[in-house]
Amino acid sequence: MPLKLGVDVGGTFTDLLLFDEESGRQVRAKTPSTPADPAAGVLVGIDKVCRLAGVAPGAITHIMHGTTVATNAVLEGKGAKVGLITTQGFKQILHLARSWTPGPLAGWIIMVKPEPPAALEHTREAQERIDTRGNIVVPLDEEALRQTLQDLVSRGIEALTVSLINSYANPVHEKRIKAIAQEMFPTLPITASAEVLPEFREYERALTAVMNSYVRPKVASYMRNFAAQLAAHGLNAEVNILRSDAGLMTLSMAQERPVYGVMSGPAGGVAGALFIATKAGFPNILTLDMGGTSTDVSLCQDGAQTITRETTLGYFPIKVPSVDVRSIGAGGGSIAHVPEITKALRVGPQSAGADPGPACYGKGGTEATVTDANLVLGHLPPRLLGGEMALDQEAATAAVERIGHKLGLDVYRAAQGILDIVNENMHGALRLVSVQRGYDPRNFALVAFGGAGPLHANAVAKLIGSFPVIVPPAPGILCATGDVCCDYREEFARTVLRTLEQISVAEVTQIFANLGEEAAGWLEREGIPRDQQQIFYNADMRYFRQGYELPLIITLADLQTQGTAALANRFHSLHEQLYRFRLDAECEIVNLRAVALGKGASLSLPEAEMDGPSSTQALSDEHRIYFDGKFLSTPIYDRAKLRPGNRLTGPAIVTEMDSTTVILPDFTGEVDRYFNMLIRPGTTNK
């Protein structure tokens, strides 16, 4: 009986999904996160989900884990002391960066530029040089290098990065420096830039490699501790870590290249949302993942995530493949406040987190949060997690009243104001991933998940026009569902830097073939059967002499039938979509890439035939609840008792173990055959 477990560690809760691949049975659980030691919360969750499933923890065969350890190490400034070796003449590479400053005019005057993750006093130059074609111009001085390494280690570095100027063209010197360093200091973590990012642009490659070193000791320590605690619990399961591009990597790879997983949490949510929505017949979606601390939004088209080649971690641009997710400080724990200067209500980005949490959690929090506002208005039930967690109504009311007093509003109008502002914040984030990139959000469904997403999704969809709103079963733990249904993934790239006039279709095809062989070899080494292997091809394109490129998908069949014109046509179309114009200029290939995918778990969804529209069997209560300035008599439904085909007319509140869904007045909800709730405008289904 192969049991697979998806685990997602969030800022407030740890979510788990146990899946029996043979029977299709799914068991879900949710426990409070333990920020001081995330593994402790995971183990509590494993015990809980196994108890609910009636199985021993040792029966679990695979664990797919989304983690924020690397992200938190950067955001909290708690990474390792990193040494950097670069080519002679490029010692200030991280400090010069791209000469970017905020603001159109004098932004540099007020700019506070953080120190890069490898300090200048821990940066050394190697006497070597390789040109852009990969030819050795200056041989590596190994004797001087050994003295340099000895000096760096004597200064207390905890990890080492080797990033030479043209190693993407020929990594021979990087490999030699790494070998010498490993020989001299066998326990020192070492990152070679061409292994992490074999592409041109020396600053981005150096920064990405240094960031890998910066988080590597802390991530490796967590992984070792996690594996040890699993073993102590009698678990010998294979553990995979979720990558930022929604792929899976092994535990050893996660320890060696943790920078690949800096956005693993949001990636799992997008993967789960896309899986659910595609099954339901909606391959074009916007995702709204609202948790306790933040909200993550993304756009998926034609059943695929949007993958970006660069993500921002704190201040720094990290060039790793990631699901294109925008995060804002808008969560259930976001704190409402009224600044003395403006006297205008603000919500977030500060968060009450898991400890002490919102005032209604009863853990010592006193400041009004989004969760408190929902409780005051009646949108949130007085007990969460299936009744396990009681909320303090009086504490929430007192906290929101203090906000209302500063604004001259009663407690209900103050609470409504808090919700209106946080909804507008999420609306703005969704516009960034849709409207500002040439997509009409009205052509996309909105998938709502996270503990707080379904509470706000109907209101946010009303603002942006994306319908239906899809609320999957157990939306509060959809990230864990995404972890289970993700595929194994790895990328293999080569920098080309030639215009289409300078390269033939035969050369492009040959490069793709070589990259495809590397990808196939990796899939074989991972033990993925042939019938579960897939290889896709990408090209990064730009207009000649343009500063930045756009990634596009290409097939070998298109190249064979259309030649390099296939690349040009796709690039022109994509550029016009994003920027509303195209140029009559040469197109240049920057990078070619093969993406290897190995099929993961075959997750199945509960499914049933459509029943009648009546939902009276799920009616559990009726309350007077506040909506837009007035109290309305509102039915409360138990989602566990709803059947496919059942229809709900707003206003309505639907409760379940891990989340609560609000259906606004003049909207209708209907349960589809996969038990998703679809919310649309109107009092009848359209």
C-alpha positions as CSV (number, residue, x, y, z in Angstrom):
1,M,0.0,0.0,0.0
2,P,2.0,3.0,-1.2
3,L,1.1,6.0,1.0
4,K,2.3,9.4,-0.1
5,L,2.3,12.4,2.1
6,G,2.3,16.1,1.0
7,V,3.5,18.5,3.7
8,D,3.4,22.3,3.4
9,V,4.9,24.4,6.2
10,G,3.3,27.9,6.2
11,G,3.9,30.8,8.5
12,T,0.8,30.0,10.6
13,F,-0.2,26.4,9.9
14,T,1.4,23.2,8.7
15,D,-0.8,21.4,6.2
16,L,-0.7,17.6,5.4
17,L,-2.4,15.4,2.8
18,L,-2.0,11.6,3.1
19,F,-2.8,9.8,-0.2
20,D,-3.2,6.1,-0.9
21,E,-2.2,5.7,-4.6
22,E,-3.9,2.3,-4.9
23,S,-7.4,3.1,-3.4
24,G,-7.4,6.9,-4.0
25,R,-8.2,7.6,-0.4
26,Q,-7.2,11.0,0.9
27,V,-6.9,12.1,4.6
28,R,-6.1,15.7,5.5
29,A,-4.8,17.4,8.6
30,K,-3.8,20.8,9.8
31,T,-1.7,21.8,12.8
32,P,-0.1,25.0,14.0
33,S,3.4,25.7,12.7
34,T,6.4,25.8,15.0
35,P,8.7,28.5,13.6
36,A,11.5,27.8,16.0
37,D,11.8,24.2,14.7
38,P,9.6,23.6,11.6
39,A,10.3,19.8,11.8
40,A,8.5,19.6,15.2
41,G,5.3,20.9,13.7
42,V,5.6,18.5,10.8
43,L,6.0,15.5,13.1
44,V,3.0,16.5,15.1
45,G,1.1,16.8,11.9
46,I,2.3,13.3,10.7
47,D,1.1,11.8,13.9
48,K,-2.3,13.5,13.6
49,V,-2.9,12.6,9.9
50,C,-1.8,9.0,10.5
51,R,-4.1,8.7,13.5
52,L,-7.0,10.0,11.4
53,A,-6.2,7.5,8.7
54,G,-5.7,4.7,11.1
55,V,-2.2,3.8,9.8
56,A,1.2,3.7,11.4
57,P,3.6,6.5,10.4
58,G,6.0,3.8,9.2
59,A,3.6,2.9,6.4
60,I,4.3,6.2,4.6
61,T,6.5,5.5,1.6
62,H,7.0,9.0,0.1
63,I,7.0,12.5,1.6
64,M,6.8,15.6,-0.7
65,H,7.7,18.6,1.4
66,G,7.3,22.3,0.6
67,T,9.5,24.4,3.0
68,T,10.3,28.0,3.6
69,V,13.5,27.5,5.5
70,A,15.7,29.0,2.7
71,T,13.3,31.9,2.2
72,N,13.2,32.7,5.9
73,A,17.0,32.5,6.2
74,V,17.3,35.3,3.6
75,L,14.4,37.5,4.9
76,E,15.6,37.3,8.4
77,G,19.3,37.8,7.5
78,K,20.3,34.5,9.2
79,G,22.3,32.9,6.5
80,A,26.0,31.7,6.5
81,K,29.1,33.8,6.3
82,V,30.0,33.3,2.6
83,G,33.4,33.5,0.9
84,L,33.4,34.3,-2.9
85,I,36.1,33.6,-5.4
86,T,35.8,35.4,-8.8
87,T,38.0,36.3,-11.7
88,Q,40.8,38.8,-11.2
89,G,39.4,42.3,-11.8
90,F,35.8,41.5,-10.7
91,K,36.1,41.7,-6.9
92,Q,33.3,44.2,-6.6
93,I,30.8,42.3,-8.8
94,L,28.1,42.0,-6.2
95,H,28.4,45.6,-5.1
96,L,28.3,47.1,-8.6
97,A,25.3,44.9,-9.4
98,R,23.2,46.4,-12.2
99,S,23.4,50.0,-11.0
100,W,19.7,50.0,-10.4
101,T,18.1,52.5,-8.0
102,P,14.5,53.0,-7.0
103,G,12.5,56.0,-8.2
104,P,12.5,57.9,-11.4
105,L,14.4,60.9,-10.2
106,A,16.4,61.1,-6.9
107,G,15.5,57.6,-5.6
108,W,19.2,56.9,-5.0
109,I,19.3,59.6,-2.3
110,I,17.0,57.7,0.0
111,M,18.0,54.3,-1.1
112,V,19.3,52.0,1.6
113,K,21.2,49.4,-0.3
114,P,21.7,46.2,1.8
115,E,25.1,44.4,1.9
116,P,25.3,41.5,-0.5
117,P,25.3,38.0,1.0
118,A,29.1,37.7,0.4
119,A,31.0,40.6,2.0
120,L,33.8,42.4,0.2
121,E,36.3,41.3,2.9
122,H,35.4,37.7,2.1
123,T,35.8,38.1,-1.7
124,R,39.0,37.1,-3.4
125,E,40.2,37.1,-7.0
126,A,41.6,34.1,-8.8
127,Q,44.3,34.6,-11.4
128,E,42.6,33.1,-14.5
129,R,40.6,34.1,-17.5
130,I,38.4,32.3,-20.0
131,D,36.9,34.2,-23.0
132,T,33.3,34.2,-24.1
133,R,34.0,31.3,-26.5
134,G,35.3,29.1,-23.8
135,N,39.0,29.5,-24.7
136,I,41.6,29.7,-21.9
137,V,43.3,33.1,-22.0
138,V,45.0,33.0,-18.6
139,P,45.7,29.6,-17.0
140,L,44.6,29.1,-13.3
141,D,47.3,29.9,-10.8
142,E,46.7,27.0,-8.4
143,E,49.5,27.8,-6.0
144,A,48.1,31.3,-5.4
145,L,44.6,29.8,-5.1
146,R,45.6,27.5,-2.3
147,Q,46.9,30.5,-0.3
148,T,43.6,32.4,-1.0
149,L,41.5,29.5,0.2
150,Q,43.5,29.1,3.4
151,D,43.1,32.8,4.1
152,L,39.3,32.8,3.6
153,V,38.8,29.8,5.8
154,S,41.0,31.3,8.5
155,R,38.5,34.3,8.5
156,G,35.7,32.0,9.5
157,I,33.7,31.6,6.3
158,E,31.0,28.9,6.6
159,A,30.4,28.3,2.9
160,L,32.3,29.1,-0.4
161,T,31.1,30.2,-3.8
162,V,33.2,30.0,-7.0
163,S,31.9,32.3,-9.7
164,L,34.2,33.1,-12.6
165,I,33.4,35.6,-15.3
166,N,32.8,33.3,-18.3
167,S,32.3,29.9,-16.7
168,Y,29.1,29.5,-18.5
169,A,31.1,29.1,-21.7
170,N,33.7,26.7,-20.1
171,P,33.5,25.7,-16.5
172,V,36.9,24.0,-16.4
173,H,38.5,26.5,-14.0
174,E,35.5,26.6,-11.7
175,K,35.5,22.8,-11.5
176,R,39.3,22.8,-10.7
177,I,38.9,25.4,-7.9
178,K,36.0,23.5,-6.4
179,A,38.1,20.3,-6.5
180,I,41.1,21.9,-4.8
181,A,38.8,23.5,-2.1
182,Q,37.1,20.1,-1.4
183,E,40.6,18.5,-1.1
184,M,41.7,21.1,1.4
185,F,38.5,21.5,3.3
186,P,36.3,18.4,2.9
187,T,33.5,19.6,5.1
188,L,33.1,23.1,3.6
189,P,30.0,23.6,1.5
190,I,31.1,24.8,-2.0
191,T,28.9,26.1,-4.8
192,A,30.2,26.5,-8.3
193,S,28.1,29.0,-10.3
194,A,28.0,27.1,-13.6
195,E,26.5,24.1,-11.8
196,V,23.7,26.3,-10.4
197,L,23.1,28.6,-13.4
198,P,25.1,27.8,-16.6
199,E,24.1,31.0,-18.3
200,F,25.7,34.3,-19.1
201,R,25.3,37.6,-17.1
202,E,28.0,37.4,-14.5
203,Y,26.2,39.4,-11.8
204,E,23.0,37.3,-11.7
205,R,25.0,34.1,-11.9
206,A,27.3,35.2,-9.1
207,L,24.5,36.4,-6.9
208,T,22.4,33.2,-7.4
209,A,25.4,31.0,-6.6
210,V,26.3,33.1,-3.5
211,M,22.7,33.0,-2.3
212,N,22.8,29.3,-2.6
213,S,25.8,29.2,-0.3
214,Y,24.2,31.7,2.0
215,V,21.2,29.4,2.8
216,R,23.0,26.1,2.3
217,P,24.2,25.4,5.8
218,K,20.9,26.3,7.4
219,V,18.9,24.3,4.9
220,A,21.2,21.3,5.2
221,S,21.0,21.4,9.0
222,Y,17.2,21.4,8.8
223,M,17.1,18.6,6.2
224,R,19.5,16.4,8.4
225,N,17.4,17.2,11.5
226,F,14.2,16.4,9.6
227,A,15.5,13.1,8.3
228,A,16.8,12.2,11.8
229,Q,13.5,13.0,13.4
230,L,11.6,11.0,10.8
231,A,13.8,8.0,11.4
232,A,13.3,8.3,15.2
233,H,9.5,8.2,14.4
234,G,10.0,5.0,12.5
235,L,9.6,6.5,9.1
236,N,11.9,5.4,6.3
237,A,10.0,7.2,3.6
238,E,11.7,8.7,0.5
239,V,11.7,12.4,0.9
240,N,11.5,14.9,-1.9
241,I,11.5,18.7,-1.6
242,L,9.4,21.0,-3.8
243,R,11.3,23.3,-6.1
244,S,10.3,26.9,-6.9
245,D,9.2,25.8,-10.4
246,A,6.7,23.2,-8.9
247,G,9.1,20.3,-9.6
248,L,10.4,17.8,-7.1
249,M,14.1,17.3,-6.1
250,T,15.7,14.7,-3.9
251,L,16.7,15.5,-0.3
252,S,20.4,15.4,-1.3
253,M,19.9,17.9,-4.1
254,A,17.9,20.2,-1.8
255,Q,20.9,20.3,0.5
256,E,23.3,20.9,-2.3
257,R,21.2,23.5,-4.2
258,P,18.7,24.9,-1.8
259,V,18.3,28.1,-3.9
260,Y,16.1,26.0,-6.2
261,G,13.5,25.8,-3.5
262,V,13.2,29.4,-2.2
263,M,9.6,29.7,-3.5
264,S,8.5,26.1,-2.9
265,G,5.6,27.0,-0.7
266,P,3.7,29.2,-3.2
267,A,4.7,26.8,-6.1
268,G,2.9,23.9,-4.4
269,G,-0.3,26.0,-4.1
270,V,-0.3,26.9,-7.7
271,A,0.3,23.3,-8.8
272,G,-2.6,22.1,-6.7
273,A,-4.9,24.9,-7.9
274,L,-4.1,24.1,-11.6
275,F,-4.6,20.4,-11.1
276,I,-8.0,20.9,-9.5
277,A,-9.1,23.6,-12.0
278,T,-8.0,21.7,-15.1
279,K,-10.0,18.6,-13.9
280,A,-13.0,20.9,-13.5
281,G,-12.7,22.2,-17.1
282,F,-11.0,25.5,-16.4
283,P,-7.4,25.5,-17.8
284,N,-7.1,29.3,-17.6
285,I,-7.0,30.5,-14.0
286,L,-5.8,33.1,-11.6
287,T,-4.9,31.8,-8.2
288,L,-5.5,33.5,-4.8
289,D,-3.7,31.8,-2.0
290,M,-4.4,33.8,1.2
291,G,-2.9,32.5,4.4
292,G,-2.2,33.9,7.8
293,T,0.7,36.1,6.8
294,S,0.6,36.9,3.1
295,T,-1.3,36.3,-0.1
296,D,0.2,34.8,-3.2
297,V,-1.3,35.3,-6.7
298,S,-0.4,33.7,-10.0
299,L,-1.7,33.2,-13.6
300,C,-1.9,29.9,-15.4
301,Q,-2.8,29.5,-19.0
302,D,-3.7,26.5,-21.1
303,G,-3.2,24.2,-18.2
304,A,0.4,25.2,-17.4
305,Q,2.0,27.4,-14.8
306,T,3.8,30.6,-15.9
307,I,7.4,29.9,-15.2
308,T,9.7,32.9,-14.8
309,R,13.5,32.8,-14.9
310,E,14.0,35.3,-12.1
311,T,12.4,35.9,-8.7
312,T,13.0,38.4,-6.0
313,L,14.0,37.2,-2.6
314,G,13.9,40.1,-0.2
315,Y,16.0,42.8,-2.0
316,F,17.9,40.5,-4.3
317,P,17.0,39.2,-7.8
318,I,17.6,35.4,-7.9
319,K,17.9,33.8,-11.3
320,V,16.3,30.4,-10.7
321,P,13.2,28.9,-12.5
322,S,10.1,29.7,-10.5
323,V,6.4,29.7,-10.8
324,D,5.5,33.3,-11.4
325,V,4.0,34.3,-8.1
326,R,3.4,37.7,-6.7
327,S,3.3,37.9,-2.9
328,I,1.8,40.8,-0.8
329,G,1.5,41.3,2.9
330,A,-2.2,40.6,3.1
331,G,-3.2,37.6,5.2
332,G,-5.6,36.7,7.9
333,G,-3.1,37.9,10.4
334,S,-2.4,41.3,8.7
335,I,-2.7,44.0,11.3
336,A,-5.0,47.0,10.8
337,H,-3.6,50.3,11.9
338,V,-4.3,54.1,11.7
339,P,-1.0,56.1,11.3
340,E,-1.0,59.3,13.3
341,I,0.2,61.4,10.3
342,T,-2.5,60.4,7.7
343,K,-5.3,59.2,10.0
344,A,-6.2,56.8,7.2
345,L,-6.8,53.1,7.7
346,R,-4.1,50.7,6.6
347,V,-4.0,46.9,6.6
348,G,-0.6,45.1,6.6
349,P,2.0,44.3,5.6
350,Q,2.8,43.8,9.3
351,S,1.4,40.5,10.6
352,A,0.5,39.0,13.9
353,G,1.8,35.7,12.6
354,A,1.1,32.4,14.5
355,D,2.3,33.7,17.8
356,P,0.7,35.7,19.3
357,G,-1.6,35.7,16.3
358,P,-4.9,37.7,15.9
359,A,-6.6,38.9,19.0
360,C,-9.3,36.3,18.6
361,Y,-6.7,33.5,18.9
362,G,-6.5,34.2,22.7
363,K,-2.7,33.9,22.7
364,G,-2.0,37.5,23.9
365,G,-2.5,39.4,20.6
366,T,-4.3,42.7,21.0
367,E,-4.1,44.3,17.6
368,A,-7.0,44.1,15.1
369,T,-6.3,41.8,12.2
370,V,-8.2,40.7,9.1
371,T,-9.3,37.5,10.9
372,D,-10.7,39.6,13.8
373,A,-12.7,41.7,11.3
374,N,-14.2,38.6,9.7
375,L,-15.2,37.3,13.1
376,V,-16.8,40.5,14.1
377,L,-18.9,40.6,10.9
378,G,-19.9,37.0,11.3
379,H,-18.2,35.8,8.2
380,L,-16.0,33.5,10.3
381,P,-17.5,30.9,12.7
382,P,-16.5,31.0,16.3
383,R,-14.6,27.8,16.1
384,L,-11.9,26.6,13.6
385,L,-10.2,23.4,12.6
386,G,-13.4,21.4,12.9
387,G,-14.1,22.8,16.4
388,E,-10.6,22.2,17.8
389,M,-9.8,25.9,17.9
390,A,-12.2,28.3,19.7
391,L,-12.0,32.0,18.8
392,D,-12.4,34.8,21.3
393,Q,-15.3,37.0,20.0
394,E,-14.9,39.6,22.8
395,A,-11.2,40.1,22.2
396,A,-11.8,40.5,18.4
397,T,-14.5,43.1,19.0
398,A,-12.4,45.1,21.4
399,A,-9.5,45.2,19.0
400,V,-11.6,46.3,16.1
401,E,-13.4,48.8,18.3
402,R,-10.1,50.5,19.0
403,I,-9.6,50.9,15.2
404,G,-13.1,52.2,14.8
405,H,-12.6,54.8,17.6
406,K,-9.6,56.3,15.8
407,L,-11.7,56.6,12.6
408,G,-15.0,57.7,14.1
409,L,-16.7,54.5,13.0
410,D,-18.7,51.8,14.8
411,V,-17.2,48.4,15.1
412,Y,-19.0,46.9,12.1
413,R,-18.1,49.7,9.7
414,A,-14.5,49.6,10.9
415,A,-14.4,45.8,10.3
416,Q,-15.9,46.2,6.9
417,G,-13.3,48.9,6.1
418,I,-10.5,46.4,7.0
419,L,-12.0,43.9,4.6
420,D,-12.4,46.4,1.8
421,I,-8.8,47.5,2.0
422,V,-7.3,44.0,2.1
423,N,-9.6,43.0,-0.8
424,E,-8.3,46.0,-2.8
425,N,-4.7,45.1,-2.0
426,M,-5.3,41.6,-3.4
427,H,-7.1,43.0,-6.4
428,G,-4.0,45.1,-7.2
429,A,-1.8,42.0,-7.0
430,L,-4.0,40.1,-9.4
431,R,-3.9,43.0,-11.9
432,L,0.0,42.8,-11.8
433,V,-0.1,39.2,-13.1
434,S,-2.9,39.7,-15.6
435,V,-3.7,43.1,-16.9
436,Q,-0.2,44.4,-16.8
437,R,1.0,41.4,-18.8
438,G,-1.6,41.7,-21.5
439,Y,-4.2,39.3,-20.2
440,D,-7.9,40.1,-19.6
441,P,-8.8,38.7,-16.1
442,R,-12.4,38.2,-17.3
443,N,-11.1,35.3,-19.4
444,F,-9.9,33.5,-16.3
445,A,-11.5,31.6,-13.4
446,L,-10.3,32.5,-9.9
447,V,-9.2,29.6,-7.7
448,A,-9.3,30.5,-4.0
449,F,-7.4,28.5,-1.4
450,G,-5.4,28.9,1.8
451,G,-7.1,29.3,5.1
452,A,-8.5,32.7,4.3
453,G,-8.8,32.7,0.5
454,P,-12.4,31.5,0.3
455,L,-13.4,34.2,2.8
456,H,-12.4,36.9,0.4
457,A,-12.5,35.4,-3.0
458,N,-16.1,36.3,-4.0
459,A,-15.4,40.0,-3.1
460,V,-12.0,40.0,-5.0
461,A,-13.6,38.3,-8.0
462,K,-16.3,41.0,-8.0
463,L,-13.6,43.6,-8.2
464,I,-11.5,42.0,-11.0
465,G,-14.3,40.2,-12.9
466,S,-12.8,36.7,-12.9
467,F,-15.5,34.0,-12.7
468,P,-16.3,31.4,-11.7
469,V,-14.6,31.5,-8.3
470,I,-13.5,27.9,-7.7
471,V,-13.2,26.8,-4.1
472,P,-11.8,23.3,-4.0
473,P,-12.5,20.8,-1.2
474,A,-10.2,21.4,1.8
475,P,-8.9,24.7,0.4
476,G,-6.8,25.4,3.5
477,I,-4.4,22.6,2.7
478,L,-4.3,22.8,-1.1
479,C,-0.6,23.5,-1.0
480,A,-0.1,20.1,0.5
481,T,-2.2,18.6,-2.3
482,G,0.0,20.4,-4.9
483,D,3.1,18.9,-3.3
484,V,1.7,15.4,-3.9
485,C,0.7,15.9,-7.5
486,C,3.9,17.7,-8.6
487,D,6.3,16.1,-11.1
488,Y,10.1,15.6,-10.9
489,R,11.8,18.4,-12.8
490,E,15.2,19.6,-13.9
491,E,16.5,22.0,-16.5
492,F,19.5,22.0,-18.8
493,A,20.5,25.2,-20.5
494,R,23.1,26.6,-22.9
495,T,23.9,30.2,-23.7
496,V,23.9,30.9,-27.5
497,L,23.9,34.7,-28.1
498,R,23.4,34.6,-31.8
499,T,20.8,36.2,-34.1
500,L,18.6,34.0,-36.2
501,E,20.5,35.1,-39.2
502,Q,23.7,33.8,-37.7
503,I,22.5,30.3,-36.8
504,S,20.9,27.6,-38.8
505,V,17.9,25.5,-37.9
506,A,20.2,22.5,-38.0
507,E,22.5,24.1,-35.3
508,V,19.5,24.9,-33.1
509,T,18.1,21.4,-33.4
510,Q,21.5,19.9,-32.6
511,I,21.9,22.0,-29.5
512,F,18.4,21.0,-28.4
513,A,19.3,17.3,-29.1
514,N,22.4,17.6,-26.9
515,L,20.4,19.2,-24.1
516,G,17.7,16.6,-24.5
517,E,20.3,13.8,-24.1
518,E,21.4,15.4,-20.8
519,A,17.8,15.7,-19.7
520,A,17.1,12.0,-20.6
521,G,20.2,10.9,-18.8
522,W,19.0,12.8,-15.6
523,L,15.6,11.1,-15.9
524,E,17.2,7.7,-16.2
525,R,19.5,8.4,-13.1
526,E,16.4,9.4,-11.1
527,G,14.9,6.0,-11.9
528,I,11.8,7.4,-13.7
529,P,10.3,4.8,-16.2
530,R,10.3,5.7,-19.9
531,D,6.6,6.0,-20.1
532,Q,6.6,8.7,-17.3
533,Q,9.3,10.8,-18.9
534,Q,8.7,14.1,-20.9
535,I,11.1,16.6,-22.3
536,F,10.1,20.1,-23.3
537,Y,12.2,22.8,-25.1
538,N,12.4,26.5,-24.3
539,A,14.2,29.4,-25.9
540,D,15.1,32.8,-24.4
541,M,14.7,35.4,-27.1
542,R,15.1,39.1,-27.5
543,Y,15.5,41.8,-30.2
544,F,19.2,42.2,-31.1
545,R,20.9,44.5,-28.6
546,Q,17.8,44.5,-26.3
547,G,18.7,44.3,-22.6
548,Y,16.5,41.5,-21.5
549,E,14.9,38.4,-23.1
550,L,11.5,36.6,-23.0
551,P,11.2,32.8,-22.5
552,L,9.0,30.9,-25.0
553,I,8.1,27.3,-25.6
554,I,9.1,25.6,-28.8
555,T,8.8,22.1,-30.2
556,L,11.2,20.2,-32.4
557,A,8.4,19.6,-34.8
558,D,7.8,23.3,-35.3
559,L,11.5,23.9,-35.9
560,Q,11.6,21.1,-38.5
561,T,8.6,22.4,-40.4
562,Q,9.0,26.2,-40.0
563,G,12.7,26.6,-39.4
564,T,14.0,29.4,-37.2
565,A,10.9,31.4,-38.3
566,A,9.0,29.5,-35.7
567,L,11.2,31.2,-33.0
568,A,10.8,34.6,-34.6
569,N,7.0,34.4,-34.9
570,R,6.5,33.3,-31.4
571,F,8.8,35.9,-30.0
572,H,7.1,38.7,-32.0
573,S,3.7,37.6,-30.8
574,L,4.7,37.4,-27.1
575,H,6.5,40.7,-27.2
576,E,3.4,42.4,-28.7
577,Q,1.1,40.8,-26.1
578,L,3.3,42.1,-23.2
579,Y,4.3,45.5,-24.6
580,R,1.7,46.2,-27.3
581,F,4.2,46.5,-30.1
582,R,6.7,44.6,-32.2
583,L,9.8,45.7,-33.9
584,D,11.1,45.1,-37.4
585,A,14.5,44.0,-36.0
586,E,16.7,41.0,-35.9
587,C,15.7,38.4,-33.3
588,E,18.5,36.9,-31.1
589,I,18.6,33.6,-29.2
590,V,20.1,34.1,-25.8
591,N,19.6,30.7,-24.2
592,L,18.3,27.3,-25.3
593,R,16.9,25.0,-22.7
594,A,15.6,21.4,-22.2
595,V,13.2,20.8,-19.4
596,A,13.0,17.2,-18.1
597,L,9.8,16.1,-16.4
598,G,9.2,12.8,-14.6
599,K,5.6,12.0,-13.7
600,G,5.0,12.1,-9.9
601,A,2.0,10.6,-8.0
602,S,-1.2,9.9,-10.0
603,L,-3.5,11.9,-7.7
604,S,-7.2,11.2,-8.1
605,L,-10.0,13.4,-7.1
606,P,-13.3,12.3,-5.3
607,E,-16.0,12.3,-7.9
608,A,-19.8,11.7,-7.9
609,E,-22.8,12.0,-10.2
610,M,-24.7,15.3,-10.1
611,D,-27.5,15.4,-7.5
612,G,-30.5,17.9,-7.3
613,P,-30.1,21.6,-6.5
614,S,-31.5,21.4,-3.0
615,S,-28.9,21.9,-0.3
616,T,-31.2,21.7,2.8
617,Q,-29.5,18.6,4.1
618,A,-26.3,20.7,4.6
619,L,-28.1,23.6,6.4
620,S,-26.7,23.8,9.9
621,D,-27.7,27.2,11.2
622,E,-28.8,30.7,10.3
623,H,-27.4,34.0,11.6
624,R,-27.7,37.7,10.9
625,I,-24.5,38.6,9.3
626,Y,-23.1,42.0,8.2
627,F,-22.7,42.7,4.5
628,D,-21.9,46.1,3.1
629,G,-23.6,48.2,5.7
630,K,-26.5,46.0,6.7
631,F,-27.3,42.8,8.6
632,L,-28.9,40.0,6.5
633,S,-30.3,36.7,7.5
634,T,-27.7,34.3,6.3
635,P,-27.8,30.4,6.1
636,I,-24.8,28.5,7.4
637,Y,-23.9,25.3,5.5
638,D,-21.8,22.3,6.4
639,R,-19.7,21.7,3.3
640,A,-19.1,18.0,4.2
641,K,-22.9,17.5,3.6
642,L,-23.1,19.2,0.3
643,R,-23.4,17.0,-2.8
644,P,-22.6,17.6,-6.5
645,G,-25.4,19.6,-8.1
646,N,-26.4,21.4,-4.9
647,R,-26.9,25.1,-5.3
648,L,-26.6,27.9,-2.7
649,T,-28.0,31.4,-3.1
650,G,-26.1,34.2,-1.5
651,P,-25.7,35.5,1.1
652,A,-24.4,32.2,2.4
653,I,-21.6,30.9,4.6
654,V,-20.1,27.5,4.0
655,T,-17.9,26.1,6.8
656,E,-15.5,23.2,6.7
657,M,-12.6,21.9,8.8
658,D,-9.8,24.1,7.4
659,S,-11.6,27.1,5.8
660,T,-14.8,29.1,5.4
661,T,-16.4,30.3,2.2
662,V,-18.4,33.5,1.9
663,I,-21.0,33.8,-0.9
664,L,-22.1,37.4,-1.2
665,P,-25.6,38.6,-1.9
666,D,-26.6,38.4,-5.6
667,F,-24.2,35.5,-6.2
668,T,-24.8,31.8,-6.5
669,G,-22.6,28.8,-5.6
670,E,-22.9,25.3,-7.1
671,V,-21.1,22.1,-6.3
672,D,-19.6,20.4,-9.3
673,R,-18.9,16.6,-9.8
674,Y,-15.5,16.9,-8.1
675,F,-17.0,18.7,-5.0
676,N,-15.6,22.0,-6.0
677,M,-17.8,25.0,-5.2
678,L,-18.2,27.3,-8.2
679,I,-19.4,30.8,-7.4
680,R,-20.9,33.0,-10.2
681,P,-22.8,36.3,-10.3
682,G,-26.6,36.1,-10.2
683,T,-29.2,34.3,-8.1
684,T,-29.4,31.4,-10.5
685,N,-26.6,29.4,-12.1
686,K,-25.4,30.7,-15.5
